[in-house]
Amino acid sequence: MRLRTLIPLGAAAGAGAALGYAGIIERNWFALRRFEIPVLAPGTRPLRVLHISDTHLTPGRTRMQSWIRALDDLEPDLVVNTGDSIAHPQAVRYFLDALGPLLDRPGVFVLGSNDLYAPEPFNPANYLLGPSSRRKKKESDLPWEKLRDSMTAAGWLDLNNQRAQLTAGGLTIALAGVHDSHIKRDRYADVAGPADASADLRLGVMHSPEPRLLDQFAADGYDLLLAGHTHGGQLCLPGYGPLVTNCGIDRKRARGLHRHPADGPAWLHVSAGLGTSPWAPARFACRPEASLLTLVPRDSG
């Protein structure tokens, strides 16, 4: 066989192997990220926050369900879910089963677009052109009310365009959250104003980390901002990182822990999430993840 024939065959074989790895191995290779964040007042006991996001759960993802349930062994003081939990009309009960004992712990949540609208086939190349826009559906076709009501019935707080306060790990936490800006349901005006300075921690929660929202949360005095949505880029290039973020945030902050602004007082954690759209079931150089954030005292100096 001639060399010029072998080269395209080899390239095709390599591409097939990469797709197989991305769709079968890495997509199910769940990772627990751990971060220590110096955000509490000196002398305050540490607080363990479990951040989960973007499960996009469908029936049959039993490996993911079992992995999420086991996160309760981390004994978090607080669970934060930043949305896009389901991707199928029958998925609510599977998501609740996945949370399992985590629902007995203090928790808060916001919703994402895919909690309201079922995913549809799309051309992945469109993501390279900029953030995706919401499909033309006017009515939601996923049972987001059941999802919301089930989490609130368990005692978790709904932060969709709402402020709240709770006690977790012996600390008073002032919270504010917004609905998904990706579908223009965010209403920061409903939660605007200085965060409670008397609280031990001020936490801002959103699905999509749009810079304009991050700026407002930081300006209002929230210490830690939590978001998801980006999937960390989902398909990344080793040594380069994500190609896109699917929102206004820059590529370098598509996942992980950063300051916001870069020299500002607030911390930002963006989760790369645990799932994918059923129509794009692959991850490359971007493992699915949840994060355990251990909040510790700031340097007293």
N, C-alpha and C positions, 0 to 999 in steps of 0.2 A: 504494500500500500504506500502511495506517495506521501511525502511529508506534508504537502499542501492539503491533503485529505485528512491527515492525522490531526493537524492543528485545530480545525473547526470541530472535529469529533471530541478532542480533548477539552476544548472550551465548553462544549455542550455538556459533557460529563461533569465538568467542574461546576457549571451553573446548576445542574440538576442536584449535585451533592449539596451545594449551598442552600438551595431551596428546601431540600429535605431536612437539613440541619435546622434552618430557621423555622420551618413549619411544624416539626415534630419534636426536636430536642430542645432548642432554646425557648420556644414558646411555653414549654412545660418545666423549665429549669428555674424554679422560683428562688428568689434570693431575699434574704433579710438584711437590709442595710441598717447600720447603727451609727448614730450621730450624737455627740455631746454638745449641747448648746448653752453657753453661759448667759442666761437671760433672766435669772432670778436674783432677788436681792441677797446681799451677803447674809449668811447665817440661815438661809432657807433650805429645807430638806429637798433633795432631788425629786423630780416628778417625771414619771415614765409615760410618754405619749406614743401610742401606736397609730401610725398614719397609714390608712389603706385607701386605695383609689382605683377607679377604672377597671373593675373586674369584668365588665361586659359579659356577665354570666349567662350562659345558655344551659339547658338541660344536657347532662352527659359530661360536664366538666368536673368529674368526681375527684380527680387528682387535685385540682385547685381548691375544691371545697374542703377536702381533708387538710390541705396545707394551711388554709385560713383558720380552720377550727383549732389547729395545734398552736396558733399564735397566742391563745389564752395562757399557755404555759409560761409566757414572758411576764405575766402578771402586770399588765399595764394599769396605770392609775386612770387613764383616760384614752378612749378610742375616738379618732376623728376619721370620718369617711367623706372624701371630697368628690363623690358622685360618679356617674356612669356605671352604676352597679349592675344593671340588667341589660339584656339585649334580646329578650324573647318574652312573649306574653305569659309563658308559664314559669318564668325564672324566679319570681319573687320568693316562693317557698324554698327553692334551692339556695338562694342567697341567704335567707334567714337561717337555714340549716347550716350553711357554711359559717356564719357568725357564731352560732351556737352559744357557748358560755360567755362570749364577748358581750352579748346583749345584756348580761347581768352586771356589767361594769358601766361606769359613767361614760356616756358617748354623745357625740354631736354629729350632724351631717348636713350637707347640701346636696342638691340634685344636679345632674348634668343632662345635656340634651338627649343622650341615649337612654335616659330613664323615662323619657316622654315619647320619643319617636323611635320606632324599630329601624334598625340599620337596613340599608338597601344596597344593591350592587353598585359599584362605582369604579371609576378608572383611577388607580392609585397614582398615576402620573399627574393627575390634577393637583395633588398636594404640592407639587413643585412650583406651582403657579401662585401659591399664596394660601392663606387660611381657608378652609372649606366653609361653604355657606350652607345654611339649613335648607333642607329639601322643601318643596312647595306645599307639603302637607299643612293644613290649617289646624287640624284636630290631632291631638296626641293619640297614639294607637298602642301604647304600652301602659300597664296598670300602675302608673306612678303614685296614684292616691293610695293604693294598697301597700305599696312599698313604704311610702311616707308614714301611713298610719300604723303599720306594723312596727317600725322603728320607734315611733313616739310612744306606742303602747308599751314597749319594753322599757321606756324611761329615757330614751335618747332625745336630745333637743334638736328641733328643726330650726336651722339657721338661715333658711332661704329668705333673704331680705329682712332679717330679724336680729335683734340684740337679745342677749340672755346672760345669766350668771349661774354658775354652779360651783360646788365644792368637790374637789377630787384630790386624793392624796393629802388631805388636810389643808389644802390651799384653796383660796378663793380665786376663781377665774372669771374674768369679764370677757364675754365673747360677742362677736358680730360676724355676720356672714351675708353673702349675696348669692342669688340664684345665678344660673349660667349666663355669662355675658356673651357666649358663643351664639346664643339664640336670642340675645337682647332681652333677657328677662331679669337682668341685674337692676336693682334700684338702690344705689348707694345712698341716695337722699333719705331713704327710710331708716338708715342706721347711722347716718353721719353725726359727727360731734365727738368731742374728746372722750377717749376711753376712760373708764373709772380708774382714777389714780390711786384709789385706796385698795384695789385688788392686788393680789400677789402676782398675777399674770394677766396680760391682755392678749387675747388670741383672735386673729382675723382669719376667716375661712371662706374659700371660694373654690369653684371648679376650675375655671380657666384663669391663668395668671396674667391677665391683661395689665400692662404697665400703668394705665390710668387708675385702675382699682388698687394696685399695689401702692401707688403714690398716695391715694386717699387714706388707705388704712394706716400707712406709716405716718402721715401727717396728723392723724387723729390719735397717735400714741400707742398703737398696737405693737407689742414686742415681737411677736412671732406670727408669720403669715404662712398658711398652708394651702396648697393647690395641687391639682393633678392635670388632667386633660391632654398633656403633650405626648404621653406615652414615651417620654424621653427621646422622641424622634422615631422610635420603634424600629426603623431600619437605619442603622448607623454605619459609618465607615471607620474601621479601626484607625486610630491616629488622627482622625478628623472629627468624628462625632456625628451628631444628628444633621441630616440634610435640611430638615424643616422642623418647626415647632407647632405649626397649625394654630398659632395665635401671635400676638404682638411681642412676646418676650424673645430675647435674643437666644441664639443657639447655645451659647455657653451656659445658660441657666435653664436649659430644657429639663434638667433633673438635678437633684441634689440640694445641698445647703449653700446659701449665699447670703450676702448682706443686701438690703434694699433701703435706699439707694446704695450704690457701691461703697460709699463712705458714710452711710446713714446708721441710725440706731437700731432699725428693725432687722430681724432675721427672716429669711424666706426659705421654705423647703418645698420643692416641687417633686412630687412622686412620679416616677415613670410608670406606675400602675402595674396591675397584675394581668390584664387581659388584652384582647384585641377585638376589633370588629370581626364578626363571623365571616365577612367578605374579604378580610385581609388577615388570615390566621397565620401570621409569621412575625418573628422578631429576629433581628440580626445585630450582634454586638450591643445589645440592649436588653438584658434579661428582665423578665417580669419581677416586680419587687413590691415589698411592703417595708416600712421603716419604723424602727424603734428609736424615738427621739428622747434622750435623757436630758432633761432640763436641769441645769446646775446653777449655783450662784455665780454672779459676775465677780470679777476681780475687785476686791474691796479697795484696791489702790486706784 
